[in-house]
């Protein structure tokens, strides 16, 4: 079978990389199409995944719209030439559009209820939409739920064991350390939004550095004042570093959730009024992550100080992580089986998950 995997974000590389390996081991042909956004192409290269880049990230509503047109057209040409049996991707805007035009089934994975615009132009056109079981809302008959989070496709214990040598590389073998994550606010669902101020970022650094080293991972270029705190390891080693961190504070839901499923205390600094099913569940059901509006800087700082004062923080989170893992599955197993099965036996594939 020929499988096309469309990757448009660095996190999507991680989500699909294990499934791509399984499909190839099973004798399937896999074509990966990509997008030049932050470290996406670098990650694909580091994992040895050949790919065809179809577009470059643009910003603003007109930039994003023009990129979508370019990407749809490029993907259409690729599909007509490659003739895949099935396509899959996260968010899945282009594969849903091209799938409708060409008759190639599109399997969309997504977990972001608040991406209203892209969901409206994707879900009705996709063949099937697979979401975590905590996803808020019902997409209808094509909606399939599974017990897990996107992050468990690559950070489940059966897929990932952190490498302690990263601590030596980062110079924190015997030190406490913390990771801050700042995003660029250029995604389609980030239009007219912004994160915490530079003053607030510096304030968090000052609180944390009294207790250990501080590292910053950022999508955009760091201001000069914060450049000395840039993460000192390559992008493919960030999860190893996060697994051993004492705390992760991030504007991006993905990084905050990655930390939580790794058993690292996490604070997610969200857009005002944003509610994501998976970050809410990680807080309310498992107490692994805390959600804050980015404007609540006083409350954020208070929570950071509270966590810093707890003497056995990492041990607490390891126990909470164990409780979460009892309820969740190895998501890569679901991805690989579902895509393999859906092309020829869609009803059997649907039974692998739970209807919406």
C-alpha positions as CSV (number, residue, x, y, z in Angstrom):
1,X,0.0,0.0,0.0
2,X,1.1,3.6,-0.7
3,X,0.7,5.9,2.2
4,X,1.2,9.7,2.0
5,X,2.0,11.5,5.3
6,X,1.6,15.3,5.3
7,X,3.7,17.0,7.9
8,X,3.3,20.8,8.5
9,X,4.7,21.3,12.0
10,X,7.7,20.0,14.0
11,X,5.4,18.2,16.4
12,X,4.0,16.2,13.5
13,X,7.4,14.7,12.8
14,X,7.4,13.2,16.3
15,X,3.8,12.1,16.0
16,X,4.3,10.1,12.8
17,X,8.0,9.0,12.9
18,X,7.4,5.7,14.7
19,X,4.4,4.9,12.5
20,X,6.4,5.6,9.4
21,X,9.0,3.1,10.5
22,X,6.3,0.5,11.3
23,X,4.7,1.0,7.9
24,X,8.0,0.6,6.1
25,X,8.9,-2.5,8.1
26,X,5.5,-3.9,7.0
27,X,6.3,-3.4,3.4
28,X,4.3,-0.3,2.7
29,X,5.6,2.6,0.5
30,X,5.6,5.9,2.4
31,X,5.9,9.4,0.9
32,X,6.3,12.2,3.4
33,X,5.4,15.7,2.3
34,X,6.6,18.6,4.5
35,X,6.5,22.3,5.2
36,X,9.4,24.6,6.0
37,X,8.4,25.8,9.5
38,X,10.9,26.3,12.3
39,X,12.8,23.0,12.8
40,X,10.5,20.7,10.8
41,X,12.9,19.9,8.0
42,X,15.9,19.6,10.4
43,X,14.0,17.1,12.5
44,X,13.1,15.0,9.5
45,X,16.7,15.0,8.4
46,X,17.9,14.0,11.9
47,X,15.5,11.1,11.9
48,X,16.5,10.1,8.4
49,X,13.0,10.6,6.9
50,X,13.1,11.6,3.2
51,X,10.5,14.2,2.4
52,X,9.2,16.5,-0.3
53,X,8.8,20.1,0.9
54,X,5.6,21.7,-0.6
55,X,5.5,25.1,1.1
56,X,7.1,27.6,3.4
57,X,5.4,29.0,6.5
58,X,3.8,32.5,6.0
59,X,2.2,34.7,8.6
60,X,-0.9,36.9,8.7
61,X,-4.3,36.0,7.3
62,X,-3.3,36.7,3.7
63,X,0.0,34.9,4.0
64,X,-1.6,31.8,5.5
65,X,-4.3,31.8,2.9
66,X,-1.9,32.2,0.0
67,X,0.3,29.4,1.5
68,X,-2.7,27.1,1.7
69,X,-3.5,27.6,-2.0
70,X,0.1,26.9,-2.9
71,X,0.2,23.8,-0.7
72,X,-3.1,22.4,-1.9
73,X,-2.0,22.8,-5.5
74,X,1.5,21.3,-4.8
75,X,-0.1,18.4,-2.9
76,X,-2.6,17.8,-5.7
77,X,0.2,17.5,-8.3
78,X,2.1,15.1,-5.9
79,X,-1.0,12.9,-5.4
80,X,-1.7,12.7,-9.1
81,X,1.9,11.7,-9.7
82,X,2.5,9.4,-6.7
83,X,-1.0,7.9,-6.6
84,X,-1.2,7.1,-2.9
85,X,-3.8,4.6,-1.6
86,X,-4.4,6.7,1.5
87,X,-3.3,10.1,3.0
88,X,-2.9,11.1,6.7
89,X,-1.8,14.1,8.6
90,X,-2.4,16.3,11.7
91,X,-5.0,19.1,11.2
92,X,-5.3,17.7,7.6
93,X,-6.5,20.8,5.8
94,X,-4.7,20.1,2.5
95,X,-5.1,16.3,2.5
96,X,-8.9,16.7,3.1
97,X,-9.2,19.1,0.2
98,X,-7.0,17.1,-2.2
99,X,-8.6,13.8,-1.0
100,X,-12.1,15.1,-2.0
101,X,-10.8,16.1,-5.5
102,X,-9.0,12.8,-6.1
103,X,-11.0,10.3,-4.2
104,X,-8.0,9.3,-2.1
105,X,-9.2,8.6,1.6
106,X,-7.9,11.2,4.1
107,X,-7.3,10.2,7.7
108,X,-7.1,13.3,9.9
109,X,-5.7,13.3,13.4
110,X,-6.3,16.4,15.5
111,X,-6.7,17.5,19.1
112,X,-7.3,21.3,18.9
113,X,-10.9,22.2,19.3
114,X,-10.1,25.9,19.2
115,X,-8.7,25.9,15.7
116,X,-12.2,26.8,14.5
117,X,-11.4,28.1,11.0
118,X,-9.1,25.3,9.9
119,X,-11.5,22.7,11.4
120,X,-14.5,24.2,9.5
121,X,-12.6,23.8,6.2
122,X,-11.3,20.3,7.0
123,X,-13.6,18.1,9.0
124,X,-16.6,18.1,6.6
125,X,-14.2,17.1,3.7
126,X,-12.1,14.5,5.5
127,X,-12.9,10.8,5.3
128,X,-12.4,10.3,9.0
129,X,-11.2,12.4,12.0
130,X,-9.4,10.7,14.9
131,X,-9.1,12.6,18.2
132,X,-8.1,11.8,21.8
133,X,-11.1,10.6,23.8
134,X,-10.9,13.9,25.9
135,X,-11.7,16.0,22.7
136,X,-14.5,18.4,23.4
137,X,-17.3,18.2,20.9
138,X,-18.8,15.7,18.5
139,X,-17.7,15.7,14.8
140,X,-20.4,13.2,13.8
141,X,-20.2,9.7,12.3
142,X,-16.7,10.2,10.9
143,X,-15.4,11.0,14.4
144,X,-13.3,8.3,16.0
145,X,-11.8,8.7,19.5
146,X,-8.9,6.8,21.1
147,X,-7.6,6.7,24.7
148,X,-4.4,8.8,24.5
149,X,-2.8,12.1,23.6
150,X,-0.8,13.0,20.5
151,X,2.3,13.2,22.7
152,X,1.9,9.5,23.6
153,X,2.7,8.6,20.0
154,X,6.3,9.3,20.7
155,X,6.7,9.7,24.5
156,X,4.8,6.6,25.7
157,X,7.3,4.4,27.6
158,X,7.1,1.7,24.9
159,X,8.4,4.3,22.4
160,X,10.7,6.5,24.4
161,X,13.4,6.2,27.1
162,X,15.2,9.5,28.0
163,X,18.9,9.6,27.4
164,X,20.7,10.8,30.5
165,X,23.8,11.8,28.5
166,X,21.9,15.0,27.5
167,X,22.4,16.2,31.1
168,X,26.2,16.2,30.6
169,X,25.8,17.9,27.2
170,X,23.7,20.6,28.8
171,X,26.0,21.0,31.8
172,X,23.3,20.1,34.4
173,X,24.3,16.6,35.4
174,X,24.1,17.5,39.1
175,X,21.8,20.6,39.0
176,X,18.2,21.5,39.1
177,X,17.0,23.1,35.9
178,X,13.9,24.5,34.3
179,X,12.7,25.0,30.7
180,X,10.6,27.9,29.4
181,X,8.9,27.6,26.0
182,X,7.8,30.6,24.0
183,X,6.0,30.3,20.6
184,X,6.0,32.6,17.6
185,X,2.2,33.2,17.5
186,X,2.2,32.8,13.7
187,X,-0.2,29.8,13.4
188,X,-3.6,30.1,11.8
189,X,-5.3,29.7,15.2
190,X,-3.0,32.4,16.7
191,X,-4.2,35.3,14.6
192,X,-4.5,38.5,16.6
193,X,-3.1,36.7,19.7
194,X,0.1,37.2,21.6
195,X,1.9,35.7,24.5
196,X,3.3,37.0,27.8
197,X,5.4,40.3,27.7
198,X,9.1,40.4,27.7
199,X,8.9,41.8,31.3
200,X,6.9,38.8,32.4
201,X,9.4,36.4,30.7
202,X,12.3,38.0,32.5
203,X,10.4,37.8,35.8
204,X,9.9,34.1,35.4
205,X,13.6,33.7,34.6
206,X,14.6,35.6,37.7
207,X,12.3,33.5,39.9
208,X,13.6,30.2,38.5
209,X,17.3,31.0,38.3
210,X,17.4,31.3,42.1
211,X,16.7,27.5,42.2
212,X,18.7,26.2,39.3
213,X,19.6,26.6,35.6
214,X,17.1,28.1,33.2
215,X,16.8,27.1,29.5
216,X,14.6,28.7,27.0
217,X,13.2,27.0,23.9
218,X,11.7,29.5,21.4
219,X,10.1,29.4,18.0
220,X,11.1,33.0,17.2
221,X,14.5,34.7,17.7
222,X,15.1,35.4,21.4
223,X,15.6,39.0,22.6
224,X,19.2,39.8,23.4
225,X,18.5,39.8,27.2
226,X,17.3,36.2,27.0
227,X,19.8,34.8,24.4
228,X,22.2,33.4,27.2
229,X,19.4,31.1,28.2
230,X,18.8,29.4,24.9
231,X,18.5,25.6,25.1
232,X,22.1,24.2,24.5
233,X,21.1,20.9,22.9
234,X,19.8,20.1,19.4
235,X,16.1,20.0,18.7
236,X,15.9,16.2,18.6
237,X,17.2,16.0,22.2
238,X,14.7,18.4,23.7
239,X,12.4,15.6,25.0
240,X,15.4,13.9,26.8
241,X,16.1,17.2,28.5
242,X,12.4,17.8,29.4
243,X,12.1,14.4,31.0
244,X,14.8,15.3,33.6
245,X,13.7,19.0,34.0
246,X,12.2,20.1,37.4
247,X,9.6,22.2,35.7
248,X,8.4,23.2,32.2
249,X,6.5,26.5,31.6
250,X,5.3,27.1,28.1
251,X,3.0,29.1,25.8
252,X,2.7,26.1,23.5
253,X,0.2,23.4,24.5
254,X,2.2,20.7,22.9
255,X,5.4,21.3,24.9
256,X,3.5,21.6,28.1
257,X,1.7,18.4,27.4
258,X,4.9,16.7,26.5
259,X,6.3,17.6,29.8
260,X,3.2,16.4,31.6
261,X,3.2,12.9,30.0
262,X,6.9,12.6,30.7
263,X,6.2,13.2,34.4
264,X,7.6,16.7,34.6
265,X,5.5,19.5,36.3
266,X,4.1,21.7,33.6
267,X,2.4,25.1,33.3
268,X,0.6,25.9,30.1
269,X,0.2,29.7,29.4
270,X,-2.7,29.8,27.0
271,X,-4.6,32.4,25.0
272,X,-7.4,34.1,27.0
273,X,-10.5,31.9,27.2
274,X,-8.8,29.0,25.5
275,X,-9.9,25.5,26.6
276,X,-8.3,22.4,25.1
277,X,-9.7,19.0,26.0
278,X,-6.3,17.4,26.6
279,X,-4.7,20.2,28.7
280,X,-7.9,20.4,30.8
281,X,-7.9,16.6,31.3
282,X,-4.2,16.6,32.3
283,X,-5.0,19.2,34.9
284,X,-8.4,18.1,36.2
285,X,-8.1,14.3,36.1
286,X,-4.4,13.7,36.6
287,X,-3.0,17.0,38.1
288,X,0.0,16.8,35.9
289,X,-0.4,20.2,34.3
290,X,-1.8,23.6,35.2
291,X,-3.6,25.9,32.7
292,X,-3.3,29.7,33.0
293,X,-4.3,32.5,30.7
294,X,-1.1,34.3,29.7
295,X,-2.4,37.5,31.3
296,X,-2.5,35.9,34.7
297,X,1.2,36.5,35.3
298,X,0.7,37.1,39.1
299,X,-1.1,33.7,39.5
300,X,1.5,32.0,37.3
301,X,4.4,33.3,39.4
302,X,2.6,32.2,42.6
303,X,2.1,28.7,41.2
304,X,5.8,28.5,40.2
305,X,6.8,29.5,43.7
306,X,4.4,27.0,45.3
307,X,5.8,24.1,43.2
308,X,9.4,25.1,43.9
309,X,8.7,24.8,47.6
310,X,7.6,21.2,47.3
311,X,10.5,18.9,48.3
312,X,9.6,15.8,46.4
313,X,8.1,17.3,43.3
314,X,9.4,14.9,40.6
315,X,8.5,11.8,42.7
316,X,4.9,13.2,43.0
317,X,4.7,13.6,39.3
318,X,6.1,10.2,38.5
319,X,3.2,8.7,40.6
320,X,0.6,10.8,38.8
321,X,2.1,9.9,35.4
322,X,1.7,6.2,36.3
323,X,-2.0,6.8,37.0
324,X,-2.4,8.5,33.6
325,X,-0.6,5.8,31.7
326,X,-2.9,3.1,33.1
327,X,-5.8,4.8,31.3
328,X,-4.0,5.6,28.0
329,X,-2.7,3.6,25.1
330,X,0.4,3.5,22.9
331,X,-0.9,5.9,20.3
332,X,1.6,4.9,17.6
333,X,0.0,1.4,17.7
334,X,-3.4,3.0,17.0
335,X,-2.1,5.3,14.3
336,X,-0.4,2.5,12.3
337,X,-3.2,0.0,12.6
338,X,-6.0,2.5,11.8
339,X,-4.3,3.8,8.7
340,X,-3.4,0.4,7.4
341,X,-6.9,-0.9,7.9
342,X,-9.0,2.1,6.9
343,X,-8.2,2.0,3.2
344,X,-9.8,-1.5,2.6
345,X,-11.8,-2.1,5.7
346,X,-13.1,1.2,7.0
347,X,-15.7,-0.3,9.4
348,X,-13.2,-2.6,10.9
349,X,-10.8,0.4,11.3
350,X,-13.6,2.4,13.1
351,X,-13.9,-0.4,15.6
352,X,-10.3,0.2,16.7
353,X,-11.5,3.4,18.3
354,X,-14.7,4.7,19.8
355,X,-17.3,6.5,17.8
356,X,-17.7,10.2,18.6
